[in-house]
Amino acid sequence: MVDDEPDLRYLLRRFLERAGHEVTDAGDGAAALQALHRLPPDLVVTDMMMPVMGGAELVRRLRADPGTAQIPILAVTGDPQLAGGADTVLTKPWTSQQLLAAVAELKAQKVDRR
């Protein structure tokens, strides 16, 4: 999970962990790239507007790398036009039910692709 807002990262973490997901978080796209190369995730949930490296650049780099190109990406953003390349876009404001449904759908699609 990638977001520059600590309070939102905390909230997202709580929702996802309560639903049984293991969560690793980062405050920007550059930190996320470092983390996910060490431990590839089943799914990336990312904000789009962040300092250092935004979500659009993170998505571009993930898609360009054969080792990460198939990781499902959920963009959580106020501006869906920024989320090109993401598999699913969840527009702010969202509900916990919408978030968990999008995560479940993306994880199920990943299993189906195998």
SERO-4910 file (N, C-alpha, C, O; in steps of 0.05 Angstrom, whole numbers):
BEGIN
 pado doro    nc1    nc2    nc3   cac1   cac2   cac3    cc1    cc2    cc3    oc1    oc2    oc3
  Met    A     17    -23      0      0      0      0     18     24      0     37     26     15
  Val    A     12     43    -17     29     67    -21     12     92    -19     -6     97    -35
  Asp    A     19    109      1      5    135      4     22    153     21     35    144     40
  Asp    A     23    178     14     40    197     29     27    207     55     40    221     71
  Glu    A      1    202     58    -13    211     82    -13    189    103    -26    168    100
  Pro    A      2    193    125      4    172    146    -23    164    158    -27    140    163
  Asp    A    -41    183    161    -68    175    172    -83    157    153    -97    139    162
  Leu    A    -81    163    128    -95    146    108    -82    119    106    -96     98    104
  Arg    A    -55    118    107    -41     92    107    -50     75    131    -55     51    129
  Tyr    A    -53     88    154    -62     74    178    -90     63    174    -96     40    181
  Leu    A   -108     79    163   -136     71    159   -137     48    139   -151     28    144
  Leu    A   -123     51    117   -122     29     97   -111      3    109   -122    -18    104
  Arg    A    -89      6    124    -77    -18    137    -98    -31    155   -101    -56    154
  Arg    A   -112    -16    171   -132    -28    189   -154    -43    174   -161    -65    181
  Phe    A   -165    -30    153   -186    -43    137   -175    -69    126   -188    -90    127
  Leu    A   -152    -68    114   -141    -92    100   -133   -114    119   -138   -137    114
  Glu    A   -120   -107    141   -112   -127    160   -136   -140    174   -136   -164    179
  Arg    A   -156   -124    180   -181   -136    191   -194   -155    172   -208   -173    181
  Ala    A   -190   -151    146   -201   -169    126   -183   -193    121   -189   -210    104
  Gly    A   -160   -195    136   -143   -218    134   -119   -215    115   -106   -235    109
  His    A   -114   -191    105    -92   -186     87    -67   -178    103    -68   -165    123
  Glu    A    -44   -187     93    -18   -178    104    -11   -153     89    -12   -153     64
  Val    A     -3   -132    103      1   -106     91     30    -96     96     40    -97    119
  Thr    A     42    -86     75     67    -71     77     61    -44     65     47    -42     44
  Asp    A     71    -23     77     65      3     66     90     20     61    111     15     71
  Ala    A     86     40     44    107     59     37     94     86     33     71     89     27
  Gly    A    111    107     38    101    135     36    103    147      9     93    170      5
  Asp    A    116    134    -10    118    144    -37    125    122    -56    132    100    -48
  Gly    A    124    127    -82    129    107   -102    157     96   -101    161     72   -106
  Ala    A    177    113    -96    205    104    -95    209     84    -73    222     63    -77
  Ala    A    199     90    -49    201     71    -27    186     45    -32    195     24    -25
  Ala    A    163     48    -46    148     24    -53    164      6    -72    164    -19    -69
  Leu    A    177     18    -92    192      2   -111    214    -14    -97    219    -38   -102
  Gln    A    228     -1    -78    249    -15    -63    237    -38    -47    248    -60    -47
  Ala    A    215    -33    -34    202    -54    -17    192    -77    -33    196   -100    -25
  Leu    A    179    -72    -56    167    -94    -70    187   -110    -86    180   -133    -94
  His    A    210   -100    -91    231   -116   -103    243   -136    -83    253   -157    -90
  Arg    A    242   -128    -57    251   -146    -36    231   -168    -31    238   -191    -26
  Leu    A    205   -160    -31    184   -179    -25    160   -173    -43    143   -156    -37
  Pro    A    158   -186    -67    137   -180    -86    109   -185    -74    104   -206    -62
  Pro    A     92   -165    -76     65   -168    -65     45   -182    -84     51   -185   -108
  Asp    A     23   -190    -73      1   -201    -89    -14   -178   -103    -27   -183   -124
  Leu    A    -12   -154    -93    -28   -132   -102    -15   -106    -92     -4   -105    -71
  Val    A    -17    -85   -108     -8    -58   -100    -33    -40    -99    -48    -38   -118
  Val    A    -36    -26    -76    -56     -6    -73    -41     20    -71    -25     24    -53
  Thr    A    -46     39    -90    -30     64    -90    -47     89    -94    -66     89   -109
  Asp    A    -39    109    -80    -49    136    -85    -35    146   -110    -15    133   -119
  Met    A    -44    167   -123    -32    177   -147    -15    202   -143      6    205   -155
  Met    A    -24    219   -125    -11    245   -120      7    242    -95     -3    243    -73
  Met    A     33    239    -99     52    236    -77     78    250    -84     85    252   -108
  Pro    A     93    259    -64    119    271    -69    140    249    -76    133    225    -74
  Val    A    163    256    -84    185    238    -91    179    223   -117    191    228   -138
  Met    A    160    204   -116    151    190   -140    121    185   -136    113    172   -118
  Gly    A    106    196   -154     77    193   -153     68    166   -163     83    150   -173
  Gly    A     42    161   -160     30    136   -168     32    130   -198     36    107   -206
  Ala    A     29    151   -214     30    147   -243     58    136   -252     59    118   -268
  Glu    A     79    147   -240    106    137   -246    111    109   -235    124     93   -247
  Leu    A    100    104   -211    102     78   -199     89     57   -217    100     36   -223
  Val    A     65     63   -226     50     44   -244     66     40   -269     69     17   -279
  Arg    A     76     62   -281     92     59   -306    116     41   -302    121     24   -319
  Arg    A    130     45   -280    154     28   -275    147     -1   -269    161    -19   -278
  Leu    A    126     -5   -255    117    -33   -250    110    -47   -275    117    -70   -280
  Arg    A     95    -34   -293     87    -46   -318    110    -50   -337    109    -68   -354
  Ala    A    131    -34   -336    154    -36   -354    173    -58   -346    189    -66   -362
  Asp    A    172    -67   -321    190    -87   -311    177   -115   -313    156   -119   -301
  Pro    A    188   -133   -328    176   -160   -331    172   -174   -304    154   -191   -302
  Gly    A    188   -168   -284    185   -181   -258    161   -171   -242    152   -184   -223
  Thr    A    151   -147   -249    129   -136   -234    104   -129   -252     84   -120   -242
  Ala    A    107   -133   -277     86   -125   -296     59   -138   -291     38   -126   -297
  Gln    A     59   -162   -280     33   -176   -275     21   -171   -248     -1   -182   -242
  Ile    A     34   -155   -231     22   -149   -205     -3   -132   -208     -1   -111   -221
  Pro    A    -26   -140   -198    -50   -124   -200    -46    -97   -185    -34    -97   -163
  Ile    A    -57    -76   -196    -54    -49   -184    -81    -37   -180    -97    -35   -199
  Leu    A    -87    -28   -156   -111    -13   -149   -103     16   -144    -88     21   -125
  Ala    A   -112     34   -160   -106     63   -156   -129     75   -139   -152     72   -146
  Val    A   -121     88   -117   -141    101   -100   -135    131   -103   -115    141    -94
  Thr    A   -153    145   -117   -146    173   -125   -171    191   -126   -193    181   -129
  Gly    A   -166    216   -124   -187    236   -128   -191    243   -157   -212    253   -165
  Asp    A   -171    236   -174   -172    242   -202   -166    217   -218   -143    210   -223
  Pro    A   -186    203   -227   -183    178   -241   -167    180   -267   -156    160   -276
  Gln    A   -165    203   -279   -149    207   -303   -120    203   -299   -104    198   -317
  Leu    A   -111    205   -274    -83    201   -267    -75    172   -265    -52    165   -263
  Ala    A    -95    154   -265    -90    126   -259    -87    108   -282    -93     84   -280
  Gly    A    -78    118   -305    -74    101   -328    -54     79   -322    -34     83   -309
  Gly    A    -61     55   -331    -44     32   -326    -52     16   -302    -44     -8   -300
  Ala    A    -68     27   -285    -78     12   -262   -100     -7   -271   -114     -1   -290
  Asp    A   -102    -30   -257   -123    -49   -264   -151    -40   -256   -170    -44   -270
  Thr    A   -152    -27   -233   -177    -17   -222   -172     10   -210   -151     15   -198
  Val    A   -192     28   -212   -190     55   -200   -213     58   -180   -236     53   -187
  Leu    A   -206     65   -156   -225     71   -135   -224    101   -130   -204    111   -120
  Thr    A   -245    115   -136   -245    144   -134   -253    153   -106   -271    143    -94
  Lys    A   -237    172    -96   -242    184    -69   -267    201    -71   -270    215    -91
  Pro    A   -284    202    -51   -283    186    -27   -294    158    -32   -312    155    -49
  Trp    A   -283    139    -18   -291    111    -21   -299    101      6   -294    113     27
  Thr    A   -313     78      6   -320     65     31   -303     41     35   -290     31     17
  Ser    A   -302     31     60   -286      7     65   -296    -16     49   -280    -33     41
  Gln    A   -322    -18     46   -334    -40     30   -324    -39      1   -318    -60    -11
  Gln    A   -323    -15    -10   -314    -12    -38   -284    -20    -40   -276    -34    -59
  Leu    A   -268    -12    -21   -240    -19    -21   -236    -49    -19   -221    -60    -35
  Leu    A   -249    -61      0   -246    -90      4   -257   -106    -20   -245   -127    -27
  Ala    A   -278    -97    -32   -289   -110    -56   -269   -108    -79   -265   -128    -93
  Ala    A   -257    -85    -83   -238    -81   -105   -213    -99   -100   -203   -111   -119
  Val    A   -203   -100    -76   -180   -117    -69   -187   -146    -74   -171   -160    -86
  Ala    A   -210   -155    -65   -217   -183    -68   -220   -190    -98   -211   -212   -106
  Glu    A   -232   -172   -114   -235   -177   -142   -208   -179   -156   -204   -197   -173
  Leu    A   -190   -161   -150   -163   -162   -162   -147   -187   -155   -134   -199   -171
  Lys    A   -149   -194   -129   -135   -218   -121   -146   -243   -134   -132   -262   -141
  Ala    A   -173   -244   -137   -185   -267   -151   -177   -268   -180   -172   -289   -191
  Gln    A   -175   -245   -193   -167   -244   -221   -138   -253   -224   -131   -267   -243
  Lys    A   -121   -247   -204    -93   -256   -205    -92   -286   -203    -76   -299   -218
  Val    A   -108   -298   -186   -109   -327   -184   -118   -340   -209   -107   -360   -218
  Asp    A   -138   -328   -222   -149   -338   -247   -128   -338   -270   -129   -354   -288
  Arg    A   -110   -318   -269    -90   -315   -291    -68   -337   -289    -55   -343   -309
  Arg    A    -65   -349   -266    -43   -369   -263    -48   -394   -278    -32   -413   -277
***
